[in-house]
Amino acid sequence: MHVARLELHDFRSYERVEVDLAAGVNVLVGPNGVGKTNLVEALGYVATLDSHRVATDAPLVRAGAAAAVIRCLIVHDGRELQVELEIVPGKANRARLGRSPVRRARDVIGALRMVLFAPEDLELVRGDPAVRRRYLDDLLVARQPRYAGVRADYERVVKQRNALLRTAYLARKTGGTRGGDLSTLDVWDAHLARHGSELLAGRLELVTALAPFVGKAYDAVAAGRGAAGIAYRAGVEVAPGADRAALAEALRSALAAGRASEVERGVTLTGPHRDDLALTLGPLPAKGYASHGESWSFALALRLAAYDLLRADGIEPVLALDDVFAELDAGRRDRLAELVGGASQLLVTCAVPEDVPASLRGVRYEVTEGAIRRAA
């Protein structure tokens, strides 16, 4: 799989830009701040319907414009497919596959499979659990796009359940005699257990499959300096090998046991939205104990493991390394180049061409303010 063409209209700093990309290695070179990251961010958005840099869509639309458009031509197994996304802040995105509009924007997920490593990924090691949950869920959807619907359904249930709990909490705080109507909470508990068990099962299966690749990738990047491990940390007790029915029952039991606390606090405290991915280096947790270099290596290993797992599944994703080599010493640069050199398509951004190992020079593009051109 590779992206043959990318067009942006009013996306970030670009009023309009078009670029033809090559299979194999593509190196985007330019000073900081000219829009190199915006290009890979746009492709990442097509793959996940999310930005790795911001939590809302509004910053993706160029100042003064009403909407942004991303259009890319994807080549997979010799067939071409054009994907188009229109981003309108505050409204539902509109999408097209080929020449046909799709009912929901998330129906384009799976057309482009992509793994993106960026400086923000240091938060995978040092940040809050939400960052690691997103990493798992994005990879889960990349492997099996149907989980985009599972994820959306679960998030909808949590939002509705939180609204019910919050209304009851505020009624109680303002002197309501009944403390709000919680008569439908049992219904939302059942929905949460059903959708939550599906999401939880997917994550557990994913972590089991991913763990060997994380250890292997960290060993390769760090040259054998420590053993990296991952484990899923669920908020409910999960028996080894539990099926979806058992997971749903565990969620129902935990919701029942924690109801008084949830009513008291006005928020849903049980479910996969509270879980975490535990990262370890040897016997110690990576968060708080890993050095800066170890944290970088671990974050990189998580992305490389995702890439290797997708390839093991028969999926050949696009791989993007956004301003990564500048953060690595010479040894890690060379080891990383060896690991990613065989990608069907590799996108590398850099401010200093010399930071990129010679084996990854490939096709070079010069990025300037609002423009990009292929170097001679």
N, C-alpha and C positions, 0 to 999 in steps of 0.2 A: 504494500500500500504506500502511495505517496501523493502529495498535493502537487498538482501540475500548475495550478494558477490560483492566485489570491487577489481579490479586488476588495477594497475598502472604500466606503463613502461615508464621510462625516464620522469616522470612528477615531476616538481619541484625538491625536494631533493631525490626522490626515483628512483633508477635505476630499481628496480623491487620489487613490494610488492603485496601480496594477503591477503585478510582478509574476513572471513565469519562473517557477522553481524546477529544479532538476531532481531526479532520483539520485540516491547517494548523498554525498556531503554537500551542504550549502552553508557558507559562512557569511554572516551579515556583519559588516564592519562599519563602525561610525563612532563619533564622539558620544559621550554620555548625554542623554537628554534629547536625542534627535528622533527617537521613535522606534528603535530596534525591538525593544520589548513589546511595543504595541502590536507588532506583526505576529509574534508568536502567541501573544495573549489572544488575539483574534482567532487564531486556529484553535487554541485551547478552549475558547468559548464555543466554537462549533462542536467540539468533542464532548463538552460537559454541560453547556448552557450556564456556565459560571466563569467568573474571572478569578485567577489565582491572586489578584492584587487588591480587589475591592469587594465589598459585600453587597453592593447594589449596582444596578445598571446605569444610573445617571452619569457617573464619571466616564462611561464608555462613549457617550455621545459628545461630539465636538461642541465646544462652547458656541452658542448661538444657533445650533441646528436642532430640529425637532426630533430627529431619529437618526440612527446609524444603520448601515447595511454592510453585512459581511457576505461575500460570495466566494466560494472556492470550488475548484474542479478537482475531484478526487479520482485517482486511478487505482483500481484494485482488480487483480487477476485479469488484466487487459481490458477491463470495462471502465468507462468514464461515468461519473455521477456528479452533477453540480448540486451543491447545497447553498441555499440562500437564507439568511436570517435578517430580519428587520427588528432592531431594538428600539422600542419606544418606552422611555422611562414612565413608570406609573401605570403602564398598560401591558396586556399580554403580548409577547413577541409573536411575530408572524414568520412563518417558515415555508420554504418550498424545497421539494426534492425533484430534481430534474425541472420539468416545466409545470409540475403540479403542486398546488398548495396542499399542506397537510393540516389536519384538524387541530393538532396540538404541536407546539414547538418541540416538545420532547420526543416526538416521532422521528426526528432527524438523528437522535442519539444512536450511535452504532455505525453511522455512515463513515465517520472519521474516528479511528482509534488512535490515541496520542498519549504519550507520556512526556510530561514537561518537568524539568528540574530547573528551579530558579532560586535566587538568594533567599526568598521568603520561606523556602523549605527548611531552613534552620529551625523554624517554629515547630516542625514535626517532632523535633527532639526537645526543644526548650519551652514550647508553648503549651497552651491549655488542651484538654482532651478533645475539644471540638475540632481542632485542626487535624488530629489523628483520626477521628471519626470520619471526617470529610475525605481524608486520604483513602480509607477503607471503602467508603461508599462509592467514590469515583471509580476506583478500581473494580469494585463489584459490578458497577454498571458497564464499564468497558468490557468486562468478560461476558456479561449476560445483560444486554440492554433492557430486558424486561424488569430488572430491578429499579429502573428509573420510575416506573409506575408504583412499585412497592414502596420505594422511598417517599414518593409524593403522597401516597395514601397515608403512610404512617405520620408524616409531618402534618397533614391535614387533621388527623385525629388528635394529635397532641395539641395542636392549636385550638381546636374546638373544646377539648377537655380543659385546657388551661383557661379559656374564656369562661367556661361554666364555673370553675373553681374560683376564679378571680371575682366574678360577679357575686358569688356567695360570700366571699371574704369581705368585699367592700360593703355589702349589705349589712353584714354583722358589725363592721367597724362604724357604720353610720347609725347604728341603733335599731336596725331592722329586727323585728321580733322573731322572725323565722330564720334569719340568717341566710336567706337566699334559697331558691328552689334547686335541690340536688337530685330530684326524682329521676333524671335521665342519666345520672352518673354510671349506673350499672350498664347501660347500653354502651356508653363510651368506653367503659372498662373492657367489654367484650370486643369492641372494635380494636382497641389498643393491643389486646392480647393476640388477636388474629393477625393483624398487620405487623405487630412487633415481633411475633415469633418467626414470621417469614423473613424479616430483615435480620433478626438475630441469627437464624440458621444460616443465612447466606454469609454473614460476617464470620461465623465460626468456621464454616467450610473454607472460606477464603484464607483465613489466618493459618489454618492447617496446611493448605497448599503453598502459601507464601513463605512460611518460616524457613524452609531449607534454602530458598533463593536469597533471603536476606542474609543469612549466615555466610553463604558463598560469596555474595557481592561485597560484603564488608571485608571479608578476608582478602579479596582481590584488591580492593581500593586501598586498604590500610596495610597491605603487605604482611598479613598474619599477626598484626599487633592487637590481639584481643579477640574474643568471641562474641558476636552480636546475636541477640535472641529477641523474639517477640512472642507475646502471649495475649490472648483476649481477656480483658477484665470486665466481666459482666456484673451488673448490679443485683442480679438474682442468682440463686444457686442453680448451677447447670451441671447435670450429671454427664459424664463422658459418653459421647455417642447418642445423646438425647435427640429424639426426632422432633418434628415441628409441633406435634400434639403435646408432647411433654414440655416443650418450651412455652407453649401457650398456657398450659396449666400452671407452670412456674410463675409466669407473669400475672395471671389472675390471682394466685395466692399472695404474691407480693403486693399487688394493688390493694387487696382486701386488708392485709396486715398494716399497710401504710396509710390507709384512708384518713385516719384521724389527723395525722401529720400533714397530709396534703390539704385537707380542709382548713386546718389551722393556718397554713402558710399560703394557700391560694395558688398552688402550682403543682404540676405533675412531677413527682419525685422518682418514679419508677419507670423503667423502660430503656430500650437501646439508646435513646437520646442522652442518657446519663453515663453510658459505658465508656471505656477507655482501651487503648492499645498500649500495653506495657512494653517498654523497650529496655533491654538490659545489655550491659557490657560485662561479661564474666558474671560474677555474683552480685553486681551492683546495678541499680537503676541508672540509665543513661542520663536522665534529667537530674541535674544537680551535681553529678559526678563526672560526666564526660568533659574533657577539655574542649576548647574551641575546634581544634583540628579533628578530634574524635567525633564531635557533634556534626561537623561538616561531612565527615566520612559516613556516619550513620544515616544522615538525611539522604546523601547520594545513594547509599546502599538500598534504602527503601524504594527510591525511584528506579534504580537499576533492577531490583528484584521484581517490581511491577512489570517492567519491560520484559524481563526474561520469562516471567510467568505467562504473560500474554503470548509470547512466542512459543512457549511449550504447549499452549492451547491451540496452536495453529493460526494465531492472529499475528500479523506483522505490522505493529504500530509505527507511526511516525514518532521519532524521538527528537526532543528539543532540549538544548542545553543553553539556558539564558545567562550569559555573563558568569559562567561557572569557572572557567579556567583561571581567571584572575585571582580567585580565592584559594587556588591549590598550589602546593609546592611542585617542583619539577618532577619529582618521582610520582606523585599522585596524578599529575597531568598525563604523563606517559602511560601509566596503568589504565587510566580512564579512556584514553584514546584507543588503546588496544581492545578494551571491552566493547566500545560502541562503534568501532570502525566498520563493522559489517552490517549496520542498520540499513534497511531498505531506503529510508530517507532520514537524514540527520540534519537538523537545523541548529547552527551554533551562532550565538551573538557574542561580539567582543568589541571592545574599544581599541585594543592594541593587538594587531594581527600576530605579533610574535608570541602572544600568550597561548595561541593554539598550536599544538604539536604539528610538525610538518606533515604527518601522515593523515591529518584531517583538513588540509587546506581546501581541497575540492573546488567547487564553483564558488566564486567570490562575488558578493554584492556590496556596493557602497551605499550606505544609508546617510542621507543628509536631511535637513529640516523639511519634512513633508514630502520627501521623494526617495526613490530607491532605483538604482540601476545596476545592471550586471557589468562587472569590470571586464575589460578587454583581456 
